[in-house]
């Protein structure tokens, strides 16, 4: 099983790139490997919409503070 630890969305040349860090855990809950990384561009429409919604939420939250 893979356990997501963190992720980040970066705007690179007008496209959203997602970078994530995760641990791999075996069926007994023991760590197999730690701090594995994966990176990819957001190309699916559903993912792009979700990123835009998160950006709007964060922008609105910042304005409230």
Secondary structure, DSSP 8 states (H G I E B T S, - for coil): -EEEEEEEEEEETTEEEEEEEEEEE-TTS-EEEEEEEEEEE--SHHHHHHHHHHHHHHHHHHHH-
